[in-house]
Amino acid sequence: MDFKVMTEGNAVKIELDGELTFDTHRDFREIMNVIRDAQSDIEVNLGKLKNIDSAGAGMLKLAQEKAKESGNSLSLTEVPKDLKTFIELLS
Protein backbone atom coordinates (compact mmCIF):
# COMPACT_ATOMS: atom_id res chain seq x y z
CA MET A 1 0.00 0.00 0.00
CA ASP A 2 1.17 3.46 -0.88
CA PHE A 3 -0.30 6.66 0.47
CA LYS A 4 0.03 10.41 0.05
CA VAL A 5 -0.73 13.04 2.67
CA MET A 6 -1.83 16.50 1.56
CA THR A 7 -3.14 19.55 3.37
CA GLU A 8 -5.86 21.59 1.73
CA GLY A 9 -7.12 24.52 3.73
CA ASN A 10 -8.04 23.17 7.15
CA ALA A 11 -8.31 19.54 6.03
CA VAL A 12 -5.74 16.76 5.97
CA LYS A 13 -6.25 14.52 2.96
CA ILE A 14 -4.83 11.00 2.79
CA GLU A 15 -4.94 9.11 -0.50
CA LEU A 16 -4.57 5.33 -0.31
CA ASP A 17 -3.32 3.33 -3.28
CA GLY A 18 -3.15 -0.45 -3.67
CA GLU A 19 -4.34 -2.87 -1.02
CA LEU A 20 -5.41 -2.33 2.57
CA THR A 21 -4.98 -5.79 4.07
CA PHE A 22 -3.43 -7.55 7.02
CA ASP A 23 -0.13 -7.53 5.14
CA THR A 24 -0.11 -3.71 5.09
CA HIS A 25 -0.86 -3.13 8.78
CA ARG A 26 2.71 -1.97 9.50
CA ASP A 27 2.48 0.68 6.78
CA PHE A 28 -0.86 1.80 8.21
CA ARG A 29 0.88 2.80 11.45
CA GLU A 30 2.34 5.79 9.60
CA ILE A 31 -1.18 6.85 8.63
CA MET A 32 -2.31 6.48 12.24
CA ASN A 33 0.51 8.84 13.27
CA VAL A 34 -0.70 11.41 10.74
CA ILE A 35 -4.24 11.08 12.09
CA ARG A 36 -3.07 11.35 15.69
CA ASP A 37 -1.09 14.53 14.95
CA ALA A 38 -3.71 16.18 12.72
CA GLN A 39 -5.06 19.52 13.88
CA SER A 40 -8.10 19.35 11.62
CA ASP A 41 -10.60 16.99 10.06
CA ILE A 42 -9.26 14.15 7.95
CA GLU A 43 -10.41 12.90 4.56
CA VAL A 44 -9.28 9.47 3.41
CA ASN A 45 -9.60 8.97 -0.35
CA LEU A 46 -10.13 5.32 -1.29
CA GLY A 47 -10.43 5.91 -5.05
CA LYS A 48 -7.21 4.06 -5.88
CA LEU A 49 -7.73 1.24 -3.38
CA LYS A 50 -7.82 -2.10 -5.19
CA ASN A 51 -8.57 -4.47 -2.32
CA ILE A 52 -9.53 -4.41 1.33
CA ASP A 53 -9.94 -7.33 3.72
CA SER A 54 -11.44 -7.52 7.21
CA ALA A 55 -8.13 -6.40 8.75
CA GLY A 56 -8.13 -3.37 6.46
CA ALA A 57 -11.70 -2.56 7.48
CA GLY A 58 -10.61 -2.80 11.11
CA MET A 59 -7.74 -0.40 10.43
CA LEU A 60 -10.16 2.14 8.95
CA LYS A 61 -12.38 1.76 12.02
CA LEU A 62 -9.37 2.34 14.30
CA ALA A 63 -8.48 5.40 12.23
CA GLN A 64 -11.99 6.81 12.76
CA GLU A 65 -11.70 6.23 16.50
CA LYS A 66 -8.23 7.83 16.64
CA ALA A 67 -9.52 10.91 14.81
CA LYS A 68 -12.45 11.17 17.23
CA GLU A 69 -10.09 10.90 20.23
CA SER A 70 -8.16 13.83 18.77
CA GLY A 71 -11.34 15.89 18.41
CA ASN A 72 -11.45 15.53 14.62
CA SER A 73 -13.70 13.73 12.20
CA LEU A 74 -12.59 11.26 9.54
CA SER A 75 -14.50 10.83 6.31
CA LEU A 76 -14.01 8.30 3.52
CA THR A 77 -14.25 9.60 -0.03
CA GLU A 78 -14.24 8.11 -3.53
CA VAL A 79 -15.14 4.68 -2.23
CA PRO A 80 -14.96 2.22 -5.16
CA LYS A 81 -18.33 0.69 -6.03
CA ASP A 82 -17.19 -2.86 -5.28
CA LEU A 83 -16.00 -1.79 -1.80
CA LYS A 84 -18.96 0.44 -0.94
CA THR A 85 -21.04 -2.20 0.89
CA PHE A 86 -17.99 -3.40 2.81
CA ILE A 87 -17.14 0.16 3.87
CA GLU A 88 -20.75 0.90 4.86
CA LEU A 89 -20.47 -1.81 7.49
CA LEU A 90 -17.98 0.44 9.31
CA SER A 91 -20.59 3.14 9.94
LORO-372090 format. One record per atom (N, C-alpha, C, O): residue in three letters; atom name; x, y, z. Coordinates in steps of 0.1 Angstrom, whole numbers, plus 5000, padded with zeros to 4 digits. Layout:
<sites>
- type, atom, east, north, up
- ala, CA, X, Y, Z $
...
</sites>
This chain:
<sites>
- type, atom, east, north, up
- met, N, 5008, 4988, 5000 $
- met, CA, 5000, 5000, 5000 $
- met, C, 5009, 5012, 5000 $
- met, O, 5019, 5013, 5008 $
- asp, N, 5005, 5022, 4991 $
- asp, CA, 5012, 5035, 4991 $
- asp, C, 5001, 5045, 4996 $
- asp, O, 4989, 5042, 4995 $
- phe, N, 5006, 5056, 5001 $
- phe, CA, 4997, 5067, 5005 $
- phe, C, 5004, 5080, 5003 $
- phe, O, 5016, 5081, 5004 $
- lys, N, 4996, 5090, 5001 $
- lys, CA, 5000, 5104, 5000 $
- lys, C, 4992, 5112, 5011 $
- lys, O, 4980, 5110, 5013 $
- val, N, 4999, 5121, 5017 $
- val, CA, 4993, 5130, 5027 $
- val, C, 4994, 5145, 5021 $
- val, O, 5005, 5149, 5018 $
- met, N, 4982, 5151, 5021 $
- met, CA, 4982, 5165, 5016 $
- met, C, 4974, 5173, 5025 $
- met, O, 4965, 5168, 5032 $
- thr, N, 4977, 5186, 5026 $
- thr, CA, 4969, 5195, 5034 $
- thr, C, 4962, 5205, 5024 $
- thr, O, 4969, 5212, 5016 $
- glu, N, 4949, 5206, 5025 $
- glu, CA, 4941, 5216, 5017 $
- glu, C, 4933, 5224, 5027 $
- glu, O, 4923, 5219, 5033 $
- gly, N, 4936, 5237, 5028 $
- gly, CA, 4929, 5245, 5037 $
- gly, C, 4930, 5240, 5051 $
- gly, O, 4942, 5238, 5056 $
- asn, N, 4919, 5237, 5058 $
- asn, CA, 4920, 5232, 5072 $
- asn, C, 4919, 5217, 5072 $
- asn, O, 4917, 5211, 5083 $
- ala, N, 4919, 5210, 5061 $
- ala, CA, 4917, 5195, 5060 $
- ala, C, 4930, 5188, 5057 $
- ala, O, 4938, 5193, 5049 $
- val, N, 4932, 5177, 5063 $
- val, CA, 4943, 5168, 5060 $
- val, C, 4937, 5157, 5051 $
- val, O, 4927, 5151, 5054 $
- lys, N, 4943, 5155, 5039 $
- lys, CA, 4938, 5145, 5030 $
- lys, C, 4948, 5134, 5028 $
- lys, O, 4960, 5137, 5026 $
- ile, N, 4943, 5122, 5029 $
- ile, CA, 4952, 5110, 5028 $
- ile, C, 4946, 5102, 5016 $
- ile, O, 4935, 5098, 5016 $
- glu, N, 4955, 5099, 5007 $
- glu, CA, 4951, 5091, 4995 $
- glu, C, 4957, 5077, 4996 $
- glu, O, 4970, 5076, 4996 $
- leu, N, 4949, 5067, 4996 $
- leu, CA, 4954, 5053, 4997 $
- leu, C, 4955, 5048, 4983 $
- leu, O, 4946, 5051, 4975 $
- asp, N, 4965, 5039, 4980 $
- asp, CA, 4967, 5033, 4967 $
- asp, C, 4971, 5019, 4969 $
- asp, O, 4981, 5016, 4976 $
- gly, N, 4965, 5010, 4962 $
- gly, CA, 4969, 4995, 4963 $
- gly, C, 4959, 4987, 4972 $
- gly, O, 4947, 4988, 4970 $
- glu, N, 4965, 4980, 4981 $
- glu, CA, 4957, 4971, 4990 $
- glu, C, 4958, 4976, 5004 $
- glu, O, 4968, 4980, 5009 $
- leu, N, 4946, 4974, 5011 $
- leu, CA, 4946, 4977, 5026 $
- leu, C, 4942, 4963, 5032 $
- leu, O, 4930, 4960, 5033 $
- thr, N, 4952, 4956, 5036 $
- thr, CA, 4950, 4942, 5041 $
- thr, C, 4959, 4940, 5053 $
- thr, O, 4967, 4948, 5057 $
- phe, N, 4957, 4928, 5059 $
- phe, CA, 4966, 4924, 5070 $
- phe, C, 4981, 4927, 5067 $
- phe, O, 4988, 4931, 5076 $
- asp, N, 4985, 4923, 5055 $
- asp, CA, 4999, 4925, 5051 $
- asp, C, 5004, 4939, 5051 $
- asp, O, 5016, 4941, 5052 $
- thr, N, 4995, 4949, 5051 $
- thr, CA, 4999, 4963, 5051 $
- thr, C, 4997, 4970, 5064 $
- thr, O, 4998, 4982, 5065 $
- his, N, 4994, 4962, 5075 $
- his, CA, 4991, 4969, 5088 $
- his, C, 5003, 4977, 5093 $
- his, O, 5001, 4987, 5100 $
- arg, N, 5015, 4973, 5090 $
- arg, CA, 5027, 4980, 5095 $
- arg, C, 5028, 4994, 5088 $
- arg, O, 5031, 5004, 5094 $
- asp, N, 5025, 4994, 5075 $
- asp, CA, 5025, 5007, 5068 $
- asp, C, 5014, 5016, 5073 $
- asp, O, 5015, 5028, 5073 $
- phe, N, 5003, 5010, 5077 $
- phe, CA, 4991, 5018, 5082 $
- phe, C, 4995, 5026, 5095 $
- phe, O, 4988, 5035, 5098 $
- arg, N, 5005, 5021, 5102 $
- arg, CA, 5009, 5028, 5115 $
- arg, C, 5013, 5042, 5111 $
- arg, O, 5010, 5051, 5119 $
- glu, N, 5019, 5044, 5100 $
- glu, CA, 5023, 5058, 5096 $
- glu, C, 5011, 5067, 5094 $
- glu, O, 5011, 5078, 5098 $
- ile, N, 5001, 5061, 5088 $
- ile, CA, 4988, 5069, 5086 $
- ile, C, 4982, 5072, 5100 $
- ile, O, 4977, 5083, 5102 $
- met, N, 4982, 5062, 5109 $
- met, CA, 4977, 5065, 5122 $
- met, C, 4984, 5076, 5129 $
- met, O, 4978, 5084, 5137 $
- asn, N, 4997, 5077, 5127 $
- asn, CA, 5005, 5088, 5133 $
- asn, C, 5001, 5102, 5127 $
- asn, O, 5000, 5112, 5134 $
- val, N, 4998, 5102, 5114 $
- val, CA, 4993, 5114, 5107 $
- val, C, 4980, 5118, 5114 $
- val, O, 4977, 5130, 5117 $
- ile, N, 4971, 5108, 5115 $
- ile, CA, 4958, 5111, 5121 $
- ile, C, 4959, 5116, 5135 $
- ile, O, 4952, 5125, 5139 $
- arg, N, 4967, 5110, 5143 $
- arg, CA, 4969, 5113, 5157 $
- arg, C, 4974, 5128, 5158 $
- arg, O, 4970, 5135, 5167 $
- asp, N, 4983, 5132, 5149 $
- asp, CA, 4989, 5145, 5149 $
- asp, C, 4981, 5156, 5142 $
- asp, O, 4984, 5168, 5143 $
- ala, N, 4971, 5152, 5135 $
- ala, CA, 4963, 5162, 5127 $
- ala, C, 4956, 5172, 5136 $
- ala, O, 4951, 5169, 5147 $
- gln, N, 4956, 5184, 5132 $
- gln, CA, 4949, 5195, 5139 $
- gln, C, 4936, 5199, 5132 $
- gln, O, 4931, 5210, 5135 $
- ser, N, 4931, 5190, 5123 $
- ser, CA, 4919, 5193, 5116 $
- ser, C, 4912, 5180, 5112 $
- ser, O, 4918, 5170, 5115 $
- asp, N, 4901, 5182, 5105 $
- asp, CA, 4894, 5170, 5101 $
- asp, C, 4902, 5163, 5090 $
- asp, O, 4911, 5169, 5083 $
- ile, N, 4900, 5150, 5088 $
- ile, CA, 4907, 5141, 5079 $
- ile, C, 4898, 5135, 5069 $
- ile, O, 4887, 5131, 5072 $
- glu, N, 4903, 5135, 5057 $
- glu, CA, 4896, 5129, 5046 $
- glu, C, 4905, 5118, 5040 $
- glu, O, 4916, 5121, 5036 $
- val, N, 4900, 5106, 5040 $
- val, CA, 4907, 5095, 5034 $
- val, C, 4901, 5091, 5021 $
- val, O, 4889, 5087, 5020 $
- asn, N, 4909, 5092, 5010 $
- asn, CA, 4904, 5090, 4997 $
- asn, C, 4907, 5075, 4993 $
- asn, O, 4919, 5071, 4993 $
- leu, N, 4897, 5067, 4990 $
- leu, CA, 4899, 5053, 4987 $
- leu, C, 4898, 5050, 4972 $
- leu, O, 4897, 5039, 4968 $
- gly, N, 4898, 5061, 4964 $
- gly, CA, 4896, 5059, 4950 $
- gly, C, 4906, 5050, 4943 $
- gly, O, 4902, 5044, 4932 $
- lys, N, 4918, 5049, 4948 $
- lys, CA, 4928, 5041, 4941 $
- lys, C, 4930, 5027, 4949 $
- lys, O, 4939, 5020, 4945 $
- leu, N, 4922, 5025, 4959 $
- leu, CA, 4923, 5012, 4966 $
- leu, C, 4917, 5001, 4958 $
- leu, O, 4906, 5001, 4953 $
- lys, N, 4925, 4990, 4957 $
- lys, CA, 4922, 4979, 4948 $
- lys, C, 4915, 4968, 4956 $
- lys, O, 4907, 4960, 4951 $
- asn, N, 4919, 4966, 4969 $
- asn, CA, 4914, 4955, 4977 $
- asn, C, 4915, 4959, 4991 $
- asn, O, 4923, 4967, 4996 $
- ile, N, 4905, 4954, 4999 $
- ile, CA, 4905, 4956, 5013 $
- ile, C, 4899, 4943, 5019 $
- ile, O, 4890, 4937, 5014 $
- asp, N, 4906, 4939, 5030 $
- asp, CA, 4901, 4927, 5037 $
- asp, C, 4895, 4931, 5051 $
- asp, O, 4895, 4943, 5054 $
- ser, N, 4891, 4921, 5059 $
- ser, CA, 4886, 4925, 5072 $
- ser, C, 4896, 4932, 5081 $
- ser, O, 4892, 4941, 5089 $
- ala, N, 4908, 4929, 5080 $
- ala, CA, 4919, 4936, 5088 $
- ala, C, 4919, 4951, 5083 $
- ala, O, 4921, 4960, 5091 $
- gly, N, 4919, 4953, 5070 $
- gly, CA, 4919, 4966, 5065 $
- gly, C, 4907, 4974, 5069 $
- gly, O, 4908, 4986, 5073 $
- ala, N, 4895, 4968, 5070 $
- ala, CA, 4883, 4974, 5075 $
- ala, C, 4885, 4978, 5089 $
- ala, O, 4881, 4989, 5094 $
- gly, N, 4891, 4969, 5097 $
- gly, CA, 4894, 4972, 5111 $
- gly, C, 4903, 4984, 5113 $
- gly, O, 4902, 4992, 5122 $
- met, N, 4913, 4985, 5104 $
- met, CA, 4923, 4996, 5104 $
- met, C, 4915, 5009, 5102 $
- met, O, 4918, 5019, 5108 $
- leu, N, 4906, 5009, 5092 $
- leu, CA, 4898, 5021, 5090 $
- leu, C, 4890, 5025, 5102 $
- leu, O, 4889, 5037, 5105 $
- lys, N, 4884, 5015, 5108 $
- lys, CA, 4876, 5018, 5120 $
- lys, C, 4885, 5023, 5131 $
- lys, O, 4881, 5033, 5138 $
- leu, N, 4897, 5018, 5133 $
- leu, CA, 4906, 5023, 5143 $
- leu, C, 4910, 5038, 5140 $
- leu, O, 4911, 5046, 5148 $
- ala, N, 4912, 5040, 5127 $
- ala, CA, 4915, 5054, 5122 $
- ala, C, 4904, 5064, 5126 $
- ala, O, 4907, 5075, 5130 $
- gln, N, 4891, 5060, 5124 $
- gln, CA, 4880, 5068, 5128 $
- gln, C, 4880, 5071, 5143 $
- gln, O, 4878, 5082, 5147 $
- glu, N, 4883, 5061, 5151 $
- glu, CA, 4883, 5062, 5165 $
- glu, C, 4894, 5071, 5169 $
- glu, O, 4893, 5080, 5178 $
- lys, N, 4906, 5070, 5163 $
- lys, CA, 4918, 5078, 5166 $
- lys, C, 4915, 5093, 5163 $
- lys, O, 4918, 5102, 5171 $
- ala, N, 4908, 5095, 5152 $
- ala, CA, 4905, 5109, 5148 $
- ala, C, 4895, 5115, 5158 $
- ala, O, 4897, 5126, 5163 $
- lys, N, 4885, 5107, 5162 $
- lys, CA, 4876, 5112, 5172 $
- lys, C, 4882, 5115, 5186 $
- lys, O, 4879, 5125, 5192 $
- glu, N, 4892, 5106, 5190 $
- glu, CA, 4899, 5109, 5202 $
- glu, C, 4907, 5122, 5202 $
- glu, O, 4908, 5129, 5212 $
- ser, N, 4911, 5126, 5190 $
- ser, CA, 4918, 5138, 5188 $
- ser, C, 4909, 5150, 5186 $
- ser, O, 4914, 5162, 5184 $
- gly, N, 4896, 5148, 5186 $
- gly, CA, 4887, 5159, 5184 $
- gly, C, 4884, 5162, 5170 $
- gly, O, 4879, 5173, 5167 $
- asn, N, 4888, 5153, 5161 $
- asn, CA, 4886, 5155, 5146 $
- asn, C, 4876, 5145, 5141 $
- asn, O, 4873, 5135, 5147 $
- ser, N, 4871, 5147, 5129 $
- ser, CA, 4863, 5137, 5122 $
- ser, C, 4871, 5131, 5111 $
- ser, O, 4881, 5137, 5106 $
- leu, N, 4867, 5119, 5107 $
- leu, CA, 4874, 5113, 5095 $
- leu, C, 4863, 5108, 5086 $
- leu, O, 4854, 5101, 5090 $
- ser, N, 4865, 5112, 5073 $
- ser, CA, 4855, 5108, 5063 $
- ser, C, 4862, 5100, 5052 $
- ser, O, 4874, 5103, 5049 $
- leu, N, 4855, 5091, 5046 $
- leu, CA, 4860, 5083, 5035 $
- leu, C, 4854, 5088, 5022 $
- leu, O, 4842, 5090, 5021 $
- thr, N, 4862, 5091, 5012 $
- thr, CA, 4858, 5096, 5000 $
- thr, C, 4862, 5087, 4988 $
- thr, O, 4871, 5078, 4990 $
- glu, N, 4855, 5089, 4977 $
- glu, CA, 4858, 5081, 4965 $
- glu, C, 4859, 5066, 4967 $
- glu, O, 4868, 5060, 4963 $
- val, N, 4849, 5061, 4975 $
- val, CA, 4849, 5047, 4978 $
- val, C, 4845, 5039, 4965 $
- val, O, 4834, 5042, 4959 $
- pro, N, 4854, 5030, 4960 $
- pro, CA, 4850, 5022, 4948 $
- pro, C, 4837, 5014, 4950 $
- pro, O, 4834, 5009, 4961 $
- lys, N, 4830, 5013, 4939 $
- lys, CA, 4817, 5007, 4940 $
- lys, C, 4817, 4993, 4946 $
- lys, O, 4809, 4989, 4954 $
- asp, N, 4827, 4985, 4942 $
- asp, CA, 4828, 4971, 4947 $
- asp, C, 4832, 4971, 4962 $
- asp, O, 4831, 4960, 4968 $
- leu, N, 4837, 4982, 4968 $
- leu, CA, 4840, 4982, 4982 $
- leu, C, 4830, 4989, 4990 $
- leu, O, 4830, 4989, 5003 $
- lys, N, 4820, 4996, 4984 $
- lys, CA, 4810, 5004, 4991 $
- lys, C, 4803, 4997, 5002 $
- lys, O, 4802, 5002, 5013 $
- thr, N, 4797, 4985, 4999 $
- thr, CA, 4790, 4978, 5009 $
- thr, C, 4798, 4974, 5021 $
- thr, O, 4794, 4975, 5032 $
- phe, N, 4811, 4970, 5018 $
- phe, CA, 4820, 4966, 5028 $
- phe, C, 4823, 4978, 5037 $
- phe, O, 4824, 4976, 5049 $
- ile, N, 4825, 4989, 5031 $
- ile, CA, 4829, 5002, 5039 $
- ile, C, 4816, 5006, 5047 $
- ile, O, 4818, 5011, 5058 $
- glu, N, 4805, 5005, 5041 $
- glu, CA, 4793, 5009, 5049 $
- glu, C, 4791, 5002, 5062 $
- glu, O, 4785, 5007, 5071 $
- leu, N, 4796, 4990, 5063 $
- leu, CA, 4795, 4982, 5075 $
- leu, C, 4803, 4988, 5086 $
- leu, O, 4801, 4986, 5098 $
- leu, N, 4812, 4997, 5083 $
- leu, CA, 4820, 5004, 5093 $
- leu, C, 4812, 5015, 5100 $
- leu, O, 4815, 5019, 5112 $
- ser, N, 4802, 5020, 5094 $
- ser, CA, 4794, 5031, 5099 $
- ser, C, 4786, 5027, 5111 $
- ser, O, 4779, 5036, 5117 $
</sites>
